[in-house]
Amino acid sequence: MSVKSAGKPMAAVGEYETVLPFQAVGIRPLVIKNDDSAAVESALLELARGKYAVVFVQESCYAASSEFIAGLNREYDTSFIPIPGLRGSMGIGIESIRSSVERAVGMDIFSVK
């Protein structure tokens, strides 16, 4: 987190079992049922407008609203971080990291040859 985002709140968006543990460390949980993309997008927009620094988004919700999240990333300072759900990782988080590093470095340093 940058100095600019210090002291700003954080949130977690996803299924109850995935986001509730975040509450123990002071992160606001927002429960979404059945990966409802309209509910996900409404919650993410509310959080971005509320100047949240970081929003952890369950991978299934992230996948269902990836275009919307890309637009929010361009318009707001909020960082949207995909996290795995209870059923395990879908690979979205590592792919997000891989593409960010590739843009920054100019090559895929994670590839296995």
C-alpha positions as CSV (number, residue, x, y, z in Angstrom):
1,M,0.0,0.0,0.0
2,S,1.2,3.5,-0.8
3,V,1.5,6.3,1.7
4,K,-1.5,7.8,-0.1
5,S,-3.7,4.8,0.8
6,A,-2.6,4.5,4.4
7,G,-5.5,4.5,6.8
8,K,-8.1,3.7,4.1
9,P,-10.4,0.7,4.7
10,M,-10.2,-2.7,3.1
11,A,-13.0,-5.1,2.2
12,A,-13.5,-8.7,1.0
13,V,-16.3,-9.7,-1.5
14,G,-17.5,-13.2,-2.0
15,E,-19.3,-16.2,-0.5
16,Y,-19.9,-16.1,3.3
17,E,-17.4,-18.8,4.1
18,T,-14.7,-17.1,2.1
19,V,-15.0,-13.5,3.3
20,L,-16.1,-13.9,6.9
21,P,-12.6,-14.8,8.2
22,F,-11.3,-11.4,7.0
23,Q,-13.5,-9.7,9.6
24,A,-11.2,-11.0,12.3
25,V,-8.4,-8.7,11.0
26,G,-10.6,-5.7,10.5
27,I,-11.5,-6.1,6.9
28,R,-15.1,-5.5,6.0
29,P,-16.8,-8.6,4.6
30,L,-19.5,-8.3,1.9
31,V,-21.3,-11.5,1.2
32,I,-22.5,-12.3,-2.3
33,K,-24.7,-15.2,-3.0
34,N,-24.4,-17.4,-6.1
35,D,-21.8,-15.2,-7.7
36,D,-24.6,-12.8,-8.8
37,S,-22.6,-10.5,-11.1
38,A,-25.1,-7.6,-10.7
39,A,-24.7,-7.8,-6.9
40,V,-20.9,-8.1,-7.2
41,E,-20.6,-5.1,-9.5
42,S,-22.9,-3.0,-7.3
43,A,-20.8,-3.9,-4.2
44,L,-17.5,-3.2,-6.0
45,L,-18.7,0.2,-7.3
46,E,-19.8,1.1,-3.8
47,L,-16.4,0.2,-2.3
48,A,-14.5,2.0,-5.0
49,R,-16.6,5.2,-4.5
50,G,-16.1,4.8,-0.8
51,K,-12.3,5.1,-1.4
52,Y,-11.4,1.6,-0.1
53,A,-7.7,1.0,-0.6
54,V,-7.9,-2.8,-1.2
55,V,-10.8,-5.0,-2.1
56,F,-10.2,-8.8,-2.0
57,V,-12.6,-10.5,-4.5
58,Q,-13.4,-14.2,-4.6
59,E,-12.1,-15.6,-7.9
60,S,-15.4,-16.8,-9.1
61,C,-16.9,-13.3,-8.6
62,Y,-13.8,-11.7,-10.1
63,A,-14.1,-13.9,-13.2
64,A,-17.8,-13.1,-13.6
65,S,-17.1,-9.3,-13.5
66,S,-13.6,-9.0,-14.9
67,E,-14.5,-6.4,-17.5
68,F,-16.3,-4.3,-14.9
69,I,-13.3,-4.6,-12.6
70,A,-10.9,-3.5,-15.4
71,G,-13.0,-0.4,-15.8
72,L,-13.0,0.3,-12.1
73,N,-9.2,-0.1,-12.1
74,R,-8.9,2.6,-14.7
75,E,-11.3,5.0,-12.9
76,Y,-10.5,4.6,-9.2
77,D,-7.4,4.1,-7.0
78,T,-8.9,1.0,-5.3
79,S,-6.9,-2.3,-5.8
80,F,-9.0,-5.3,-6.6
81,I,-7.2,-8.5,-5.6
82,P,-8.6,-12.0,-6.6
83,I,-8.5,-14.6,-3.9
84,P,-9.5,-18.3,-4.1
85,G,-12.8,-19.5,-2.7
86,L,-13.4,-22.7,-0.6
87,R,-13.4,-24.9,-3.8
88,G,-9.7,-23.9,-4.4
89,S,-7.9,-21.6,-6.8
90,M,-9.1,-21.1,-10.4
91,G,-5.7,-19.7,-11.3
92,I,-7.0,-16.1,-11.7
93,G,-4.8,-14.6,-9.0
94,I,-1.6,-16.0,-10.3
95,E,-2.5,-15.0,-13.9
96,S,-3.2,-11.5,-12.7
97,I,0.2,-11.3,-11.0
98,R,1.9,-12.9,-14.1
99,S,0.4,-10.3,-16.4
100,S,1.2,-7.4,-14.1
101,V,4.9,-8.5,-13.8
102,E,5.1,-9.1,-17.5
103,R,3.9,-5.5,-18.2
104,A,6.4,-4.1,-15.7
105,V,9.4,-6.2,-16.6
106,G,8.7,-6.8,-20.3
107,M,8.8,-10.6,-20.1
108,D,7.2,-13.6,-18.3
109,I,9.7,-14.4,-15.5
110,F,7.4,-17.1,-14.2
111,S,7.5,-19.3,-17.3
112,V,9.0,-22.8,-16.9
113,K,11.3,-23.8,-19.7
